[in-house]
Amino acid sequence: YKTQNRPDLLAKEEAEIAVIEKYLPAAMSEEDLKAALTAIITKVGASSPADMGKVMGMATKELAGKAEGRAISAMVKTLLAG
């Protein structure tokens, strides 16, 4: 709505977003996500990018509702590659 010069509709959407965000769980910080994934990697014994499936399976269950799948995947790739 912003790019279409519709401030009336933009204000309505922003007000709705503010109400919805009150009820959403707080997202994990990048540091918390890294710590949680490091613990999961240690728990499953992953050591290379080939083990990503094992890590993702456990991580998506343990971090459900706390972190987005894309953020989990990106961090797992980073941790296993390094």
Biopython code that builds the backbone (N, CA, C, O; Angstrom):
import numpy as np
from Bio.PDB.StructureBuilder import StructureBuilder

atoms = [
    (1, "TYR", "N", (0.823, -1.196, 0.000)),
    (1, "TYR", "CA", (0.000, 0.000, 0.000)),
    (1, "TYR", "C", (0.863, 1.255, 0.000)),
    (1, "TYR", "O", (0.463, 2.292, -0.528)),
    (2, "LYS", "N", (2.029, 1.159, 0.584)),
    (2, "LYS", "CA", (2.918, 2.312, 0.663)),
    (2, "LYS", "C", (3.367, 2.747, -0.726)),
    (2, "LYS", "O", (3.355, 3.936, -1.045)),
    (3, "THR", "N", (3.761, 1.786, -1.544)),
    (3, "THR", "CA", (4.243, 2.125, -2.881)),
    (3, "THR", "C", (3.122, 2.579, -3.807)),
    (3, "THR", "O", (3.376, 3.233, -4.818)),
    (4, "GLN", "N", (1.898, 2.238, -3.471)),
    (4, "GLN", "CA", (0.750, 2.621, -4.302)),
    (4, "GLN", "C", (0.082, 3.904, -3.815)),
    (4, "GLN", "O", (-0.984, 4.286, -4.298)),
    (5, "ASN", "N", (0.731, 4.567, -2.844)),
    (5, "ASN", "CA", (0.231, 5.825, -2.306)),
    (5, "ASN", "C", (-1.176, 5.683, -1.717)),
    (5, "ASN", "O", (-2.074, 6.471, -2.012)),
    (6, "ARG", "N", (-1.340, 4.655, -0.875)),
    (6, "ARG", "CA", (-2.622, 4.418, -0.206)),
    (6, "ARG", "C", (-2.431, 4.452, 1.312)),
    (6, "ARG", "O", (-2.495, 3.409, 1.963)),
    (7, "PRO", "N", (-2.199, 5.632, 1.879)),
    (7, "PRO", "CA", (-1.945, 5.720, 3.320)),
    (7, "PRO", "C", (-3.121, 5.256, 4.171)),
    (7, "PRO", "O", (-2.921, 4.805, 5.299)),
    (8, "ASP", "N", (-4.343, 5.357, 3.651)),
    (8, "ASP", "CA", (-5.515, 4.899, 4.399)),
    (8, "ASP", "C", (-5.469, 3.388, 4.627)),
    (8, "ASP", "O", (-5.731, 2.924, 5.737)),
    (9, "LEU", "N", (-5.140, 2.624, 3.596)),
    (9, "LEU", "CA", (-5.054, 1.176, 3.716)),
    (9, "LEU", "C", (-3.790, 0.748, 4.470)),
    (9, "LEU", "O", (-3.800, -0.249, 5.191)),
    (10, "LEU", "N", (-2.719, 1.499, 4.298)),
    (10, "LEU", "CA", (-1.467, 1.197, 4.995)),
    (10, "LEU", "C", (-1.652, 1.318, 6.502)),
    (10, "LEU", "O", (-1.190, 0.459, 7.253)),
    (11, "ALA", "N", (-2.316, 2.363, 6.945)),
    (11, "ALA", "CA", (-2.539, 2.558, 8.375)),
    (11, "ALA", "C", (-3.361, 1.419, 8.963)),
    (11, "ALA", "O", (-3.081, 0.953, 10.068)),
    (12, "LYS", "N", (-4.371, 0.971, 8.229)),
    (12, "LYS", "CA", (-5.212, -0.140, 8.695)),
    (12, "LYS", "C", (-4.394, -1.420, 8.827)),
    (12, "LYS", "O", (-4.514, -2.124, 9.830)),
    (13, "GLU", "N", (-3.573, -1.729, 7.840)),
    (13, "GLU", "CA", (-2.741, -2.934, 7.875)),
    (13, "GLU", "C", (-1.730, -2.878, 9.012)),
    (13, "GLU", "O", (-1.526, -3.872, 9.709)),
    (14, "GLU", "N", (-1.100, -1.731, 9.202)),
    (14, "GLU", "CA", (-0.110, -1.591, 10.269)),
    (14, "GLU", "C", (-0.755, -1.751, 11.639)),
    (14, "GLU", "O", (-0.141, -2.319, 12.542)),
    (15, "ALA", "N", (-1.974, -1.263, 11.811)),
    (15, "ALA", "CA", (-2.686, -1.423, 13.071)),
    (15, "ALA", "C", (-2.997, -2.892, 13.325)),
    (15, "ALA", "O", (-2.874, -3.361, 14.457)),
    (16, "GLU", "N", (-3.395, -3.618, 12.300)),
    (16, "GLU", "CA", (-3.676, -5.048, 12.436)),
    (16, "GLU", "C", (-2.404, -5.827, 12.770)),
    (16, "GLU", "O", (-2.434, -6.748, 13.587)),
    (17, "ILE", "N", (-1.302, -5.463, 12.147)),
    (17, "ILE", "CA", (-0.020, -6.127, 12.419)),
    (17, "ILE", "C", (0.373, -5.928, 13.870)),
    (17, "ILE", "O", (0.841, -6.864, 14.518)),
    (18, "ALA", "N", (0.189, -4.724, 14.390)),
    (18, "ALA", "CA", (0.549, -4.435, 15.776)),
    (18, "ALA", "C", (-0.240, -5.309, 16.745)),
    (18, "ALA", "O", (0.312, -5.780, 17.739)),
    (19, "VAL", "N", (-1.518, -5.529, 16.467)),
    (19, "VAL", "CA", (-2.348, -6.371, 17.333)),
    (19, "VAL", "C", (-1.900, -7.830, 17.247)),
    (19, "VAL", "O", (-1.778, -8.501, 18.272)),
    (20, "ILE", "N", (-1.659, -8.318, 16.047)),
    (20, "ILE", "CA", (-1.262, -9.716, 15.852)),
    (20, "ILE", "C", (0.088, -9.997, 16.497)),
    (20, "ILE", "O", (0.278, -11.057, 17.095)),
    (21, "GLU", "N", (1.031, -9.060, 16.383)),
    (21, "GLU", "CA", (2.370, -9.279, 16.935)),
    (21, "GLU", "C", (2.361, -9.454, 18.445)),
    (21, "GLU", "O", (3.261, -10.091, 18.992)),
    (22, "LYS", "N", (1.369, -8.904, 19.128)),
    (22, "LYS", "CA", (1.268, -9.071, 20.580)),
    (22, "LYS", "C", (1.085, -10.534, 20.969)),
    (22, "LYS", "O", (1.511, -10.947, 22.047)),
    (23, "TYR", "N", (0.461, -11.314, 20.107)),
    (23, "TYR", "CA", (0.131, -12.696, 20.412)),
    (23, "TYR", "C", (1.138, -13.708, 19.865)),
    (23, "TYR", "O", (1.059, -14.893, 20.187)),
    (24, "LEU", "N", (2.073, -13.255, 19.047)),
    (24, "LEU", "CA", (3.073, -14.149, 18.480)),
    (24, "LEU", "C", (4.186, -14.390, 19.484)),
    (24, "LEU", "O", (4.539, -13.486, 20.242)),
    (25, "PRO", "N", (4.746, -15.595, 19.502)),
    (25, "PRO", "CA", (5.882, -15.829, 20.398)),
    (25, "PRO", "C", (7.087, -15.025, 19.925)),
    (25, "PRO", "O", (7.241, -14.751, 18.734)),
    (26, "ALA", "N", (7.926, -14.656, 20.867)),
    (26, "ALA", "CA", (9.123, -13.894, 20.514)),
    (26, "ALA", "C", (10.072, -14.797, 19.722)),
    (26, "ALA", "O", (10.268, -15.964, 20.063)),
    (27, "ALA", "N", (10.645, -14.245, 18.678)),
    (27, "ALA", "CA", (11.589, -14.998, 17.858)),
    (27, "ALA", "C", (12.917, -15.113, 18.603)),
    (27, "ALA", "O", (13.300, -14.219, 19.358)),
    (28, "MET", "N", (13.607, -16.220, 18.380)),
    (28, "MET", "CA", (14.913, -16.423, 18.995)),
    (28, "MET", "C", (15.920, -15.465, 18.375)),
    (28, "MET", "O", (15.850, -15.151, 17.187)),
    (29, "SER", "N", (16.844, -15.013, 19.188)),
    (29, "SER", "CA", (17.922, -14.195, 18.650)),
    (29, "SER", "C", (18.878, -15.096, 17.881)),
    (29, "SER", "O", (18.847, -16.317, 18.039)),
    (30, "GLU", "N", (19.713, -14.509, 17.063)),
    (30, "GLU", "CA", (20.662, -15.293, 16.272)),
    (30, "GLU", "C", (21.626, -16.059, 17.180)),
    (30, "GLU", "O", (21.998, -17.195, 16.885)),
    (31, "GLU", "N", (22.024, -15.432, 18.277)),
    (31, "GLU", "CA", (22.941, -16.086, 19.213)),
    (31, "GLU", "C", (22.277, -17.285, 19.890)),
    (31, "GLU", "O", (22.892, -18.341, 20.037)),
    (32, "ASP", "N", (21.008, -17.112, 20.303)),
    (32, "ASP", "CA", (20.282, -18.219, 20.933)),
    (32, "ASP", "C", (20.081, -19.368, 19.956)),
    (32, "ASP", "O", (20.202, -20.536, 20.323)),
    (33, "LEU", "N", (19.772, -19.027, 18.710)),
    (33, "LEU", "CA", (19.576, -20.044, 17.684)),
    (33, "LEU", "C", (20.872, -20.813, 17.449)),
    (33, "LEU", "O", (20.866, -22.040, 17.340)),
    (34, "LYS", "N", (21.975, -20.085, 17.373)),
    (34, "LYS", "CA", (23.276, -20.725, 17.155)),
    (34, "LYS", "C", (23.614, -21.663, 18.305)),
    (34, "LYS", "O", (24.095, -22.774, 18.081)),
    (35, "ALA", "N", (23.367, -21.225, 19.530)),
    (35, "ALA", "CA", (23.648, -22.060, 20.699)),
    (35, "ALA", "C", (22.789, -23.320, 20.698)),
    (35, "ALA", "O", (23.284, -24.413, 20.973)),
    (36, "ALA", "N", (21.502, -23.166, 20.389)),
    (36, "ALA", "CA", (20.599, -24.318, 20.366)),
    (36, "ALA", "C", (20.999, -25.301, 19.278)),
    (36, "ALA", "O", (20.984, -26.512, 19.498)),
    (37, "LEU", "N", (21.354, -24.791, 18.114)),
    (37, "LEU", "CA", (21.737, -25.675, 17.006)),
    (37, "LEU", "C", (23.090, -26.340, 17.254)),
    (37, "LEU", "O", (23.297, -27.485, 16.854)),
    (38, "THR", "N", (23.995, -25.645, 17.901)),
    (38, "THR", "CA", (25.279, -26.247, 18.244)),
    (38, "THR", "C", (25.061, -27.429, 19.180)),
    (38, "THR", "O", (25.704, -28.467, 19.029)),
    (39, "ALA", "N", (24.160, -27.278, 20.143)),
    (39, "ALA", "CA", (23.846, -28.373, 21.062)),
    (39, "ALA", "C", (23.215, -29.542, 20.313)),
    (39, "ALA", "O", (23.543, -30.697, 20.587)),
    (40, "ILE", "N", (22.324, -29.261, 19.382)),
    (40, "ILE", "CA", (21.673, -30.323, 18.605)),
    (40, "ILE", "C", (22.704, -31.033, 17.730)),
    (40, "ILE", "O", (22.677, -32.259, 17.624)),
    (41, "ILE", "N", (23.608, -30.288, 17.108)),
    (41, "ILE", "CA", (24.646, -30.886, 16.265)),
    (41, "ILE", "C", (25.515, -31.825, 17.096)),
    (41, "ILE", "O", (25.865, -32.917, 16.646)),
    (42, "THR", "N", (25.859, -31.401, 18.300)),
    (42, "THR", "CA", (26.653, -32.250, 19.189)),
    (42, "THR", "C", (25.866, -33.497, 19.584)),
    (42, "THR", "O", (26.412, -34.600, 19.625)),
    (43, "LYS", "N", (24.575, -33.312, 19.875)),
    (43, "LYS", "CA", (23.727, -34.425, 20.317)),
    (43, "LYS", "C", (23.603, -35.510, 19.246)),
    (43, "LYS", "O", (23.652, -36.700, 19.558)),
    (44, "VAL", "N", (23.443, -35.098, 17.981)),
    (44, "VAL", "CA", (23.278, -36.094, 16.912)),
    (44, "VAL", "C", (24.608, -36.548, 16.331)),
    (44, "VAL", "O", (24.644, -37.474, 15.521)),
    (45, "GLY", "N", (25.695, -35.913, 16.730)),
    (45, "GLY", "CA", (27.013, -36.312, 16.248)),
    (45, "GLY", "C", (27.291, -35.901, 14.817)),
    (45, "GLY", "O", (28.052, -36.569, 14.117)),
    (46, "ALA", "N", (26.687, -34.813, 14.373)),
    (46, "ALA", "CA", (26.888, -34.339, 13.000)),
    (46, "ALA", "C", (28.254, -33.683, 12.876)),
    (46, "ALA", "O", (28.714, -32.995, 13.787)),
    (47, "SER", "N", (28.897, -33.907, 11.731)),
    (47, "SER", "CA", (30.231, -33.334, 11.547)),
    (47, "SER", "C", (30.446, -32.750, 10.147)),
    (47, "SER", "O", (31.467, -32.110, 9.892)),
    (48, "SER", "N", (29.497, -32.967, 9.251)),
    (48, "SER", "CA", (29.672, -32.456, 7.894)),
    (48, "SER", "C", (28.309, -32.076, 7.309)),
    (48, "SER", "O", (27.271, -32.434, 7.866)),
    (49, "PRO", "N", (28.315, -31.352, 6.187)),
    (49, "PRO", "CA", (27.049, -30.985, 5.547)),
    (49, "PRO", "C", (26.189, -32.199, 5.165)),
    (49, "PRO", "O", (24.978, -32.068, 4.990)),
    (50, "ALA", "N", (26.800, -33.359, 5.039)),
    (50, "ALA", "CA", (26.039, -34.565, 4.713)),
    (50, "ALA", "C", (25.087, -34.957, 5.849)),
    (50, "ALA", "O", (24.119, -35.685, 5.627)),
    (51, "ASP", "N", (25.362, -34.477, 7.055)),
    (51, "ASP", "CA", (24.530, -34.796, 8.224)),
    (51, "ASP", "C", (23.406, -33.791, 8.432)),
    (51, "ASP", "O", (22.730, -33.830, 9.460)),
    (52, "MET", "N", (23.196, -32.900, 7.485)),
    (52, "MET", "CA", (22.205, -31.841, 7.647)),
    (52, "MET", "C", (20.794, -32.393, 7.884)),
    (52, "MET", "O", (20.035, -31.823, 8.668)),
    (53, "GLY", "N", (20.445, -33.465, 7.233)),
    (53, "GLY", "CA", (19.110, -34.047, 7.400)),
    (53, "GLY", "C", (18.833, -34.468, 8.825)),
    (53, "GLY", "O", (17.745, -34.223, 9.346)),
    (54, "LYS", "N", (19.813, -35.105, 9.467)),
    (54, "LYS", "CA", (19.648, -35.524, 10.863)),
    (54, "LYS", "C", (19.465, -34.322, 11.775)),
    (54, "LYS", "O", (18.620, -34.333, 12.670)),
    (55, "VAL", "N", (20.254, -33.296, 11.544)),
    (55, "VAL", "CA", (20.185, -32.093, 12.380)),
    (55, "VAL", "C", (18.854, -31.381, 12.169)),
    (55, "VAL", "O", (18.208, -30.976, 13.135)),
    (56, "MET", "N", (18.442, -31.224, 10.919)),
    (56, "MET", "CA", (17.197, -30.519, 10.615)),
    (56, "MET", "C", (15.989, -31.232, 11.202)),
    (56, "MET", "O", (15.060, -30.583, 11.682)),
    (57, "GLY", "N", (15.989, -32.560, 11.170)),
    (57, "GLY", "CA", (14.875, -33.312, 11.731)),
    (57, "GLY", "C", (14.670, -33.000, 13.197)),
    (57, "GLY", "O", (13.549, -32.738, 13.635)),
    (58, "MET", "N", (15.747, -33.027, 13.950)),
    (58, "MET", "CA", (15.653, -32.761, 15.383)),
    (58, "MET", "C", (15.418, -31.268, 15.643)),
    (58, "MET", "O", (14.641, -30.903, 16.525)),
    (59, "ALA", "N", (16.085, -30.419, 14.881)),
    (59, "ALA", "CA", (15.983, -28.977, 15.107)),
    (59, "ALA", "C", (14.571, -28.465, 14.847)),
    (59, "ALA", "O", (14.064, -27.644, 15.611)),
    (60, "THR", "N", (13.939, -28.931, 13.797)),
    (60, "THR", "CA", (12.598, -28.433, 13.498)),
    (60, "THR", "C", (11.604, -28.848, 14.579)),
    (60, "THR", "O", (10.648, -28.120, 14.851)),
    (61, "LYS", "N", (11.818, -30.007, 15.198)),
    (61, "LYS", "CA", (10.943, -30.429, 16.291)),
    (61, "LYS", "C", (11.204, -29.615, 17.550)),
    (61, "LYS", "O", (10.267, -29.126, 18.181)),
    (62, "GLU", "N", (12.467, -29.469, 17.915)),
    (62, "GLU", "CA", (12.812, -28.782, 19.154)),
    (62, "GLU", "C", (12.590, -27.271, 19.086)),
    (62, "GLU", "O", (12.298, -26.643, 20.104)),
    (63, "LEU", "N", (12.724, -26.692, 17.915)),
    (63, "LEU", "CA", (12.631, -25.239, 17.791)),
    (63, "LEU", "C", (11.333, -24.775, 17.147)),
    (63, "LEU", "O", (11.220, -23.619, 16.741)),
    (64, "ALA", "N", (10.357, -25.665, 17.052)),
    (64, "ALA", "CA", (9.066, -25.313, 16.457)),
    (64, "ALA", "C", (8.435, -24.145, 17.219)),
    (64, "ALA", "O", (8.319, -24.176, 18.445)),
    (65, "GLY", "N", (8.035, -23.129, 16.479)),
    (65, "GLY", "CA", (7.410, -21.966, 17.085)),
    (65, "GLY", "C", (8.395, -20.968, 17.663)),
    (65, "GLY", "O", (8.001, -19.890, 18.110)),
    (66, "LYS", "N", (9.664, -21.316, 17.658)),
    (66, "LYS", "CA", (10.675, -20.418, 18.220)),
    (66, "LYS", "C", (11.540, -19.783, 17.144)),
    (66, "LYS", "O", (12.061, -18.683, 17.328)),
    (67, "ALA", "N", (11.692, -20.479, 16.015)),
    (67, "ALA", "CA", (12.530, -19.966, 14.928)),
    (67, "ALA", "C", (11.952, -20.419, 13.594)),
    (67, "ALA", "O", (11.318, -21.470, 13.503)),
    (68, "GLU", "N", (12.179, -19.614, 12.563)),
    (68, "GLU", "CA", (11.707, -19.954, 11.221)),
    (68, "GLU", "C", (12.555, -21.064, 10.620)),
    (68, "GLU", "O", (13.748, -21.167, 10.905)),
    (69, "GLY", "N", (11.947, -21.877, 9.805)),
    (69, "GLY", "CA", (12.655, -22.967, 9.146)),
    (69, "GLY", "C", (13.817, -22.499, 8.298)),
    (69, "GLY", "O", (14.866, -23.141, 8.265)),
    (70, "ARG", "N", (13.634, -21.373, 7.603)),
    (70, "ARG", "CA", (14.713, -20.840, 6.768)),
    (70, "ARG", "C", (15.906, -20.409, 7.607)),
    (70, "ARG", "O", (17.055, -20.635, 7.225)),
    (71, "ALA", "N", (15.635, -19.791, 8.746)),
    (71, "ALA", "CA", (16.721, -19.349, 9.625)),
    (71, "ALA", "C", (17.462, -20.549, 10.201)),
    (71, "ALA", "O", (18.687, -20.538, 10.315)),
    (72, "ILE", "N", (16.705, -21.586, 10.565)),
    (72, "ILE", "CA", (17.324, -22.809, 11.088)),
    (72, "ILE", "C", (18.212, -23.427, 10.022)),
    (72, "ILE", "O", (19.366, -23.761, 10.290)),
    (73, "SER", "N", (17.682, -23.582, 8.818)),
    (73, "SER", "CA", (18.424, -24.197, 7.724)),
    (73, "SER", "C", (19.702, -23.437, 7.402)),
    (73, "SER", "O", (20.762, -24.040, 7.227)),
    (74, "ALA", "N", (19.604, -22.125, 7.324)),
    (74, "ALA", "CA", (20.777, -21.311, 7.000)),
    (74, "ALA", "C", (21.847, -21.439, 8.073)),
    (74, "ALA", "O", (23.034, -21.533, 7.762)),
    (75, "MET", "N", (21.431, -21.443, 9.334)),
    (75, "MET", "CA", (22.396, -21.539, 10.426)),
    (75, "MET", "C", (23.027, -22.929, 10.466)),
    (75, "MET", "O", (24.225, -23.049, 10.722)),
    (76, "VAL", "N", (22.244, -23.979, 10.217)),
    (76, "VAL", "CA", (22.781, -25.340, 10.192)),
    (76, "VAL", "C", (23.825, -25.454, 9.089)),
    (76, "VAL", "O", (24.896, -26.020, 9.307)),
    (77, "LYS", "N", (23.523, -24.924, 7.911)),
    (77, "LYS", "CA", (24.490, -24.963, 6.801)),
    (77, "LYS", "C", (25.794, -24.274, 7.198)),
    (77, "LYS", "O", (26.883, -24.787, 6.939)),
    (78, "THR", "N", (25.671, -23.120, 7.822)),
    (78, "THR", "CA", (26.850, -22.359, 8.253)),
    (78, "THR", "C", (27.663, -23.140, 9.277)),
    (78, "THR", "O", (28.888, -23.223, 9.178)),
    (79, "LEU", "N", (26.977, -23.708, 10.254)),
    (79, "LEU", "CA", (27.680, -24.422, 11.334)),
    (79, "LEU", "C", (28.342, -25.700, 10.826)),
    (79, "LEU", "O", (29.446, -26.034, 11.256)),
    (80, "LEU", "N", (27.682, -26.419, 9.916)),
    (80, "LEU", "CA", (28.250, -27.668, 9.434)),
    (80, "LEU", "C", (29.352, -27.440, 8.403)),
    (80, "LEU", "O", (30.236, -28.282, 8.246)),
    (81, "ALA", "N", (29.305, -26.318, 7.706)),
    (81, "ALA", "CA", (30.325, -26.028, 6.704)),
    (81, "ALA", "C", (31.633, -25.583, 7.355)),
    (81, "ALA", "O", (32.713, -25.805, 6.808)),
    (82, "GLY", "N", (31.528, -24.952, 8.532)),
    (82, "GLY", "CA", (32.724, -24.383, 9.160)),
    (82, "GLY", "C", (33.373, -25.284, 10.088)),
    (82, "GLY", "O", (34.389, -24.929, 10.684)),
]
sb = StructureBuilder()
sb.init_structure("model")
sb.init_model(0)
sb.init_chain("A")
sb.init_seg("    ")
for serial, (resi, resn, name, xyz) in enumerate(atoms, 1):
    if name == "N":
        sb.init_residue(resn, " ", resi, " ")
    sb.init_atom(name, np.array(xyz, "f"), 0.0, 1.0, " ", f" {name:<3s}", serial, name[0])
structure = sb.get_structure()
